[in-house]
Amino acid sequence: MFSPFGKIVSEDFLWHTRGPKRGEPRGFAFVQYSTKEEARLAKEKMHGRLACGRPLVVRLASEKFLAESEGSSPAGVGEAGKASGAGNSLGQMSRSARIAAIKNKLKALEEEGSSAKKQKNAEN
């Protein structure tokens, strides 16, 4: 479904690992494209399209982190590219997806720190 939009570097489908649904898909995946432009195109074209009767939620990895930090419930994750579905358990993420999530969090924390310093300097 996503290959028409660019070169897919990696894909990671998540599966239930225990319980009665063990071995069944969790309903989301990570797809990494070779460029951000390809990822943005996939997001633009695939967000909201129906797959198996359900609308896809497609986000860039950085958007997923921002949505969580703003308090909204996560609906999709993408690694340096795009993804669809729900969930945020690091235990269920691929190694590269975990690294991307950590990098995004660090970047956001750095941005928060620099904006807080600017605000403090402005107050003084």
Summary of the structure (lengths in Angstrom):
residues: 124
radius of gyration: 16.4
end to end distance: 54.1
largest distance: 59.1
contacts: 349
relative contact order: 0.17
helix: 44%
strand: 21%
